[in-house]
Amino acid sequence: MAKANKVLVIGGGVGGLAVAIGLHQQGIDVEVVERDKDWKVYHVGIIVQANFVRALNVLGVGNAAVKAGYAYRGARFCDVAGNVLKELPGDTAVDGLPSDLGLTRPALHKVLTEKVLELGIPVRLGVTFEAIEDRGDRVDVAFTDGTRGSYGLVIGADGNYSAVRKTLWPDARPQYTGQGVWRYNVPRPAEVDWSDLYIGKPKGKAGYCPLTPETMYIFAVFEEPDNPRFAPETLAEEMRKRLEGYGGVLGEAAKHVTDPELVVYRPLEACIMPSPWYKGRVVLIGDAAHSATPHLGQGAAMAIEDAVVLSEELASREVGDALDAFMERRFERARLVGISSIRLGEWEMKPEIAGDPIALTDAIRQKLAEPV
């Protein structure tokens, strides 16, 4: 296979935009298609760590991301009453930037989209693929707007419910893990400068993370038997039920959960692909390849790391060798995050088999602080 001089990215979310930026910086012609004509993301907070900041800095948007969010001191584990059990402070010198950061998903989306537009990378909205034909020396793609194109490589960055994955790996599907996550934005008390996890309540955990100087988000991750669906008007009441019994800052913050329209609930579904994540000249990255639960706060970071590594390898190798090198650098790291995240959820649901969640989280944080 020759080097990929022209690349199509399917999906204009975190991973897709990051890989488009990375490829452009390596001098590779790239274009993006995104099926959502409005190019919007839902308004929830995300927790990111040193590896996320490092990867964004490689893409030239580390400072912008830090300015768009709130840098906090690290993660703490607390008991149900809010008493601190263990502090896991962050590294405050990641390429000169703070390592632990909270920001909203729309804020991150804005940072990435502005960079893509600044670089002049073509993005077609309201368009996705209709058919993909790998012809060995190229990939021919038919689009939903009636156009066609030929590319040296196609990257599926279209999320946990990836249409690219469904087309090429139809048996690889997200599986419900048994838990759901509840999120709600609230005012940030002035003293909150850590992301705190409250553990000890059966079947789940809850916590909060600063997002801006004025706001933070609170979350609850709990077992939801049989993957229930909730009437929209009941979401605030249901979230408050899961926050009952918590003290400290979380107990006070829970009182702000009043508007059901502002509650974001998602069942937790994961799909961790075996190696390799590619067939011929089509490769998956981010959640399309290794979606995990949010227990380690690593979803966005793993997607952006994928983008950086894939861009680096494609710049210096022909496609086949580049994809092999990409898997060598990414598979075990992403799998570790995915399996560990799912394990933490299983421990919450089945305390009789539980290990030490604080020790596991600390070990993963330290491992991921190492360069890829």
VENPE-V599439 format. One record per pair of residues at least 12 apart in sequence whose C-alpha atoms are under 10 Angstrom apart, sorted by the first residue. I is the first residue (numbers start at 1). J is the second residue. Records with the same first field share a line. If there is no record, write none. Layout:
I: J + J
//
This chain:
1: 136 + 137 + 138 + 152 + 280 + 281 + 317 + 318 + 319 + 320 + 321
2: 137 + 138 + 152 + 317 + 318 + 319 + 320 + 321
3: 28 + 152 + 153 + 314 + 315 + 316 + 317 + 318 + 319 + 320 + 321 + 322
4: 28 + 29 + 30 + 137 + 138 + 151 + 152 + 153 + 154 + 281 + 314 + 315 + 316 + 317 + 318 + 319 + 320 + 322
5: 23 + 27 + 28 + 29 + 30 + 151 + 152 + 153 + 314 + 315 + 318 + 319
6: 23 + 27 + 28 + 29 + 30 + 31 + 138 + 150 + 151 + 152 + 153 + 154
7: 20 + 23 + 24 + 28 + 29 + 30 + 31 + 32 + 139 + 150 + 151 + 152 + 153 + 154 + 155 + 281
8: 20 + 29 + 30 + 31 + 32 + 33 + 139 + 141 + 149 + 150 + 151 + 152 + 153 + 154 + 155 + 156 + 282
9: 30 + 31 + 32 + 33 + 34 + 123 + 128 + 153 + 154 + 155 + 156 + 157 + 158 + 283 + 284
10: 31 + 32 + 33 + 34 + 35 + 127 + 128 + 129 + 154 + 155 + 156 + 157 + 158 + 159 + 162 + 163 + 164 + 284
11: 32 + 33 + 34 + 35 + 36 + 123 + 125 + 127 + 128 + 155 + 156 + 157 + 158 + 159 + 162 + 163 + 164 + 288
12: 32 + 33 + 34 + 35 + 36 + 39 + 40 + 109 + 112 + 113 + 123 + 124 + 125 + 157 + 158 + 159
13: 34 + 39 + 40 + 41 + 108 + 109 + 112 + 113 + 157 + 158 + 159 + 286 + 300 + 303
14: 41 + 105 + 108 + 109 + 112 + 113 + 157 + 158 + 159 + 286 + 287 + 299 + 300 + 301 + 303 + 304 + 307
15: 112 + 155 + 156 + 157 + 158 + 159 + 285 + 286 + 287 + 288 + 299 + 300 + 301 + 302 + 303 + 304 + 305 + 306 + 307 + 308
16: 31 + 32 + 33 + 34 + 112 + 155 + 156 + 157 + 158 + 159 + 285 + 286 + 303 + 304 + 306 + 307
17: 31 + 32 + 109 + 111 + 112 + 113 + 115 + 116 + 121 + 123 + 157 + 304 + 307
18: 55 + 56 + 59 + 61 + 112 + 113 + 115 + 116 + 157 + 303 + 304 + 305 + 306 + 307 + 308 + 311
19: 32 + 59 + 155 + 157 + 285 + 303 + 304 + 305 + 306 + 307 + 308 + 309 + 310 + 311
20: 32 + 59 + 112 + 115 + 116 + 119 + 121 + 122 + 123 + 155 + 307 + 308 + 311
21: 59 + 60 + 61 + 112 + 113 + 115 + 116 + 117 + 119 + 120 + 121 + 307 + 308 + 311
22: 56 + 58 + 59 + 60 + 304 + 307 + 308 + 309 + 310 + 311 + 312 + 315
23: 59 + 307 + 308 + 310 + 311 + 312 + 313 + 314 + 315
24: 59 + 116 + 119 + 120 + 121 + 311
25: 58 + 59 + 60 + 119 + 311 + 312 + 315
26: 311 + 312 + 313 + 314 + 315 + 316
27: 311 + 315
28: 311 + 314 + 315
29: 121 + 122 + 151 + 152
30: 121 + 122 + 123 + 151 + 153 + 154
31: 120 + 121 + 122 + 123 + 124 + 151
32: 116 + 121 + 122 + 123 + 124 + 125 + 127 + 128 + 155 + 157
33: 122 + 123 + 124 + 125 + 126 + 127 + 128 + 129 + 143 + 158
34: 123 + 124 + 125 + 126 + 127 + 128 + 129 + 157 + 158
35: 124 + 125 + 126 + 127 + 128 + 129 + 144 + 158
36: 124 + 125 + 126 + 127 + 128
37: 124 + 125 + 126 + 127
38: 125 + 126
39: 109 + 113 + 124 + 125 + 126
40: 105 + 106 + 109 + 110
41: 104 + 105 + 106 + 107 + 108 + 109 + 110
42: 104 + 105 + 106 + 264
43: 104 + 105 + 106 + 107 + 183 + 184 + 185 + 262 + 263 + 264
44: 103 + 104 + 105 + 106 + 107 + 182 + 183 + 184 + 185 + 211 + 217 + 218 + 219 + 262 + 263 + 264 + 265
45: 69 + 102 + 103 + 104 + 105 + 106 + 107 + 108 + 183 + 184 + 185 + 208 + 209 + 210 + 211 + 216 + 217 + 218 + 219
46: 69 + 101 + 102 + 103 + 104 + 105 + 106 + 108 + 209 + 210 + 211 + 217 + 294 + 297 + 298 + 299 + 300
47: 69 + 75 + 100 + 101 + 102 + 103 + 104 + 105 + 195 + 208 + 209 + 210 + 211 + 217 + 294 + 296 + 297 + 298 + 299 + 300 + 301
48: 71 + 99 + 100 + 101 + 102 + 103 + 296 + 297 + 298 + 299 + 300 + 301
49: 71 + 74 + 75 + 90 + 91 + 94 + 98 + 99 + 100 + 101 + 102 + 296 + 297 + 298 + 300 + 301 + 365 + 368 + 369
50: 90 + 91 + 92 + 93 + 94 + 95 + 97 + 98 + 99 + 100 + 101 + 301 + 365 + 366 + 368 + 369 + 370 + 371
51: 94 + 99 + 100 + 298 + 301 + 302 + 304 + 305 + 365 + 367 + 368 + 369 + 370 + 371 + 372
52: 65 + 94 + 99 + 100 + 101 + 298 + 299 + 300 + 301 + 302 + 303 + 304 + 305 + 368 + 369
53: 65 + 66 + 94 + 95 + 97 + 98 + 99 + 100 + 101 + 301 + 304 + 305
54: 94 + 95 + 96 + 97 + 98 + 99 + 301 + 304 + 305 + 369 + 370 + 371 + 372
55: 301 + 302 + 303 + 304 + 305 + 306 + 307 + 308 + 309 + 371 + 372
56: 112 + 301 + 304 + 305 + 307 + 308
57: 94 + 95 + 96 + 97
58: 95 + 304 + 305 + 308
59: 112 + 115 + 304 + 307 + 308
60: 112 + 115
61: 108 + 111 + 112 + 114 + 115
62: 95 + 96 + 97 + 98 + 111
63: 96 + 97 + 98 + 111
64: 107 + 108 + 110 + 111 + 112 + 115
65: 101 + 102 + 103 + 107 + 108 + 109 + 110 + 111 + 112
66: 97 + 98 + 99 + 100 + 101 + 102 + 103 + 108
67: 101 + 103 + 107 + 111 + 212
68: 101 + 102 + 103 + 104 + 106 + 107 + 108 + 110 + 111 + 211 + 212
69: 101 + 102 + 103 + 104 + 105 + 107 + 108 + 210 + 211 + 212 + 213
70: 98 + 100 + 101 + 102 + 103 + 104 + 193 + 209 + 210 + 211 + 212 + 213 + 214 + 215 + 216
71: 90 + 92 + 97 + 98 + 99 + 100 + 101 + 102 + 103 + 193 + 194 + 210 + 211 + 212 + 213
72: 89 + 90 + 92 + 98 + 99 + 100 + 101 + 102 + 192 + 193 + 194 + 195 + 209 + 210 + 211 + 212
73: 87 + 88 + 89 + 90 + 91 + 92 + 98 + 99 + 100 + 101 + 192 + 193 + 194 + 195
74: 87 + 88 + 89 + 90 + 91 + 92 + 98 + 99 + 100 + 101 + 193 + 194 + 195 + 196 + 209
75: 87 + 88 + 89 + 90 + 100 + 193 + 194 + 195 + 196 + 197 + 209 + 361 + 362 + 365
76: 88 + 89 + 194 + 195 + 196 + 197 + 198 + 207 + 358
77: 195 + 196 + 197 + 198 + 199 + 207 + 357 + 358
78: 196 + 197 + 198 + 199 + 200 + 206 + 207 + 248
79: 196 + 197 + 198 + 199 + 200 + 201 + 205 + 246 + 247 + 248
80: 197 + 198 + 199 + 200 + 201 + 205 + 206 + 244 + 245 + 246 + 247 + 248 + 250 + 251
81: 198 + 199 + 200 + 245 + 246 + 247 + 248 + 249 + 250 + 251
82: 196 + 197 + 198 + 199 + 207 + 246 + 247 + 248 + 249 + 250 + 251
83: 198 + 247 + 248
84: 196 + 197 + 198
85: 197 + 198 + 199 + 358
86: 196 + 358 + 359 + 362
87: 194 + 195 + 196 + 358 + 362
88: 194 + 195 + 358 + 361 + 362 + 365 + 366
89: 194 + 362
90: 194 + 365 + 366 + 369
91: 366 + 369
94: 369
99: 369
100: 194 + 195
101: 194 + 195 + 209 + 210 + 211 + 212
102: 194 + 195 + 208 + 209 + 210 + 211 + 212 + 216 + 217
103: 209 + 210 + 211 + 212 + 215 + 216 + 217
104: 185 + 210 + 211 + 212 + 216 + 217
105: 300
107: 211
108: 300
124: 145
126: 144 + 145
127: 143 + 144 + 145 + 146 + 147
128: 141 + 142 + 143 + 144 + 145 + 158 + 163
129: 141 + 142 + 143 + 144 + 145 + 146 + 147 + 148 + 163 + 164
130: 142 + 143 + 144 + 145 + 146 + 147 + 148 + 163
131: 143 + 144 + 148 + 164 + 167
132: 149 + 150 + 154 + 164 + 167 + 168 + 282
133: 150 + 281 + 282
134: 150 + 151 + 152 + 153 + 154 + 279 + 280 + 281 + 282
135: 150 + 280 + 281
136: 152 + 280 + 281
137: 150 + 151 + 152 + 153 + 280 + 281
138: 150 + 151 + 152 + 153 + 154 + 280 + 281 + 282
139: 151 + 152 + 153 + 154 + 280 + 281 + 282
140: 152 + 153 + 154
141: 154
151: 281 + 282
152: 281 + 282 + 319
153: 280 + 281 + 282 + 283 + 314 + 319
154: 278 + 280 + 281 + 282 + 283 + 284
155: 278 + 281 + 282 + 283 + 284 + 285 + 307 + 310
156: 277 + 278 + 282 + 283 + 284 + 285 + 286 + 287 + 288 + 289
157: 283 + 284 + 285 + 286 + 287 + 288 + 289 + 303 + 307
158: 284 + 285 + 286 + 287 + 288 + 289
159: 284 + 285 + 286 + 287 + 288 + 289 + 290 + 291 + 303
160: 173 + 174 + 269 + 270 + 271 + 272 + 286 + 287 + 288 + 289 + 290 + 291 + 292
161: 173 + 174 + 269 + 270 + 271 + 287 + 288 + 291
162: 174 + 284 + 287 + 288 + 289
163: 288
164: 282 + 283 + 284 + 288
165: 273 + 277 + 278 + 282 + 283 + 284 + 288 + 289
166: 288
168: 278 + 279 + 282 + 283
169: 273 + 277 + 278 + 279
172: 271 + 272 + 273 + 274 + 288 + 289
173: 269 + 270 + 271 + 272 + 273 + 288
174: 268 + 269 + 270 + 271 + 272 + 273 + 287 + 288 + 290 + 291 + 292
175: 268 + 269 + 270 + 271 + 272
176: 226 + 227 + 267 + 268 + 269 + 270 + 271 + 293
177: 223 + 224 + 225 + 227 + 267 + 268 + 269 + 270 + 271 + 292 + 293 + 342 + 345 + 346
178: 222 + 223 + 224 + 225 + 226 + 227 + 267 + 268 + 269 + 345 + 346 + 349
179: 203 + 204 + 221 + 222 + 223 + 224 + 225 + 226 + 227 + 266 + 267 + 268 + 269 + 293 + 342 + 345 + 346 + 348 + 349
180: 204 + 220 + 221 + 222 + 223 + 224 + 225 + 227 + 228 + 265 + 266 + 267 + 268 + 269 + 293
181: 204 + 205 + 206 + 219 + 220 + 221 + 222 + 223 + 224 + 239 + 264 + 265 + 266 + 267 + 268 + 293 + 294 + 295
182: 206 + 218 + 219 + 220 + 221 + 222 + 235 + 236 + 238 + 239 + 240 + 242 + 243 + 263 + 264 + 265 + 266 + 267
183: 206 + 207 + 208 + 217 + 218 + 219 + 220 + 221 + 236 + 239 + 257 + 262 + 263 + 264 + 265 + 266
184: 208 + 216 + 217 + 218 + 219 + 220 + 236 + 239 + 253 + 254 + 256 + 257 + 258 + 259 + 260 + 261 + 262 + 263 + 264 + 265
185: 208 + 209 + 210 + 211 + 215 + 216 + 217 + 218 + 219 + 253 + 256 + 257 + 262 + 263 + 264
186: 208 + 210 + 211 + 214 + 215 + 216 + 217 + 218 + 253 + 254 + 255 + 256 + 257
187: 210 + 211 + 212 + 213 + 214 + 215 + 216 + 217 + 218 + 253 + 256
188: 208 + 209 + 210 + 211 + 212 + 213 + 214 + 215 + 216 + 217 + 218 + 249 + 253
189: 210 + 213 + 214 + 215 + 216 + 249 + 252 + 253
190: 213 + 214 + 215
191: 249
192: 208 + 209 + 210 + 213 + 216 + 249
193: 209 + 210 + 213 + 216
194: 208 + 209 + 210
195: 207 + 208 + 209 + 210 + 211 + 216 + 217 + 218
196: 208 + 209 + 210 + 218 + 249 + 250
197: 209 + 218 + 219 + 220 + 250 + 358
198: 220 + 246 + 247 + 248 + 250
199: 246 + 348 + 357 + 358
200: 246 + 348 + 351
201: 222 + 242 + 243 + 244 + 245 + 246 + 348
202: 222 + 223 + 348 + 349 + 350 + 351
203: 221 + 222 + 223 + 224 + 345 + 346 + 347 + 348 + 349 + 350 + 351
204: 220 + 221 + 222 + 223 + 224 + 242 + 344 + 345 + 346 + 347 + 348 + 349 + 350
205: 219 + 220 + 221 + 222 + 223 + 242 + 243 + 246 + 295 + 345 + 348
206: 218 + 219 + 220 + 221 + 222 + 242 + 243 + 246 + 250
207: 219 + 220 + 221 + 243 + 246 + 249 + 250 + 251 + 253
208: 220 + 249 + 250 + 253
216: 253
217: 253
218: 243 + 250 + 253 + 254 + 256 + 257
219: 239 + 242 + 243 + 250 + 254 + 263 + 264 + 265
220: 239 + 240 + 242 + 243 + 265
221: 239 + 242 + 243 + 265 + 266 + 267 + 268 + 293 + 294 + 295 + 345 + 348
222: 242 + 267 + 268 + 345 + 348 + 349
223: 267 + 268 + 345 + 346 + 348 + 349 + 350
224: 267 + 268 + 349
227: 266 + 267 + 268
228: 267
229: 265 + 266 + 267
230: 265
231: 260
232: 260 + 261 + 263 + 264 + 265
233: 259 + 260 + 261 + 263
234: 259 + 260 + 261 + 263
235: 257 + 258 + 259 + 260 + 261 + 262 + 263 + 264 + 265
236: 254 + 256 + 257 + 258 + 259 + 260 + 261 + 262 + 263 + 264 + 265
237: 257 + 258 + 259 + 260 + 263
238: 257 + 260 + 263 + 265
239: 254 + 257 + 258 + 260 + 263 + 264 + 265
240: 254 + 255 + 256 + 257 + 258
241: 254
242: 254
243: 255 + 257
267: 293
268: 291 + 292 + 293 + 294 + 342 + 345
269: 291 + 292 + 293 + 342
270: 287 + 288 + 290 + 291 + 292 + 293 + 294 + 338 + 339 + 341 + 342
271: 287 + 288 + 289 + 290 + 291 + 292 + 293 + 338
272: 287 + 288 + 289 + 290 + 291 + 292 + 334 + 335 + 337 + 338 + 339
273: 287 + 288 + 289 + 290 + 291 + 331 + 334 + 335
274: 289 + 290 + 331 + 335
275: 289 + 324 + 327 + 328 + 330 + 331 + 332 + 335
276: 289 + 323 + 324 + 326 + 327 + 328 + 331
277: 289 + 290 + 323 + 324 + 326 + 327 + 331
278: 320 + 323 + 324 + 327
279: 320 + 323
280: 319 + 320 + 323
281: 319 + 320 + 323
282: 323
283: 310 + 323
284: 306
285: 302 + 303 + 304 + 305 + 306 + 307 + 310 + 330
286: 299 + 300 + 301 + 302 + 303 + 304 + 305 + 306 + 307 + 334
287: 299 + 300 + 302 + 303
288: 303
289: 303 + 306 + 331 + 334 + 335
290: 302 + 303 + 331 + 334 + 335 + 337 + 338 + 339
291: 303 + 334 + 335 + 337 + 338
292: 334 + 335 + 337 + 338 + 339 + 340 + 341 + 342
293: 337 + 338 + 339 + 340 + 341 + 342 + 343 + 344 + 345
294: 337 + 338 + 341 + 342 + 344 + 345
295: 337 + 338 + 340 + 341 + 342 + 343 + 344 + 345 + 361
296: 337 + 338 + 340 + 341 + 342 + 344 + 360 + 361 + 362 + 364 + 365
297: 337 + 341
298: 334 + 337 + 338 + 341 + 365 + 368
299: 334 + 337 + 338
301: 334 + 368
302: 330 + 333 + 334 + 337 + 338 + 368
303: 334
305: 330 + 334 + 371 + 372
306: 326 + 327 + 329 + 330 + 331 + 334 + 372
307: 326
308: 326 + 372
309: 322 + 323 + 325 + 326 + 327 + 329 + 330 + 372
310: 322 + 323 + 325 + 326 + 327 + 329 + 330
311: 326
312: 325 + 326
313: 325 + 326 + 329
314: 326
329: 372
330: 372
333: 364 + 367 + 368 + 372
334: 368
336: 364 + 367 + 368
337: 364 + 365 + 368
340: 357 + 360 + 361 + 364
341: 360 + 361 + 364
343: 355 + 357 + 360
344: 356 + 357 + 358 + 360 + 361
345: 357
//
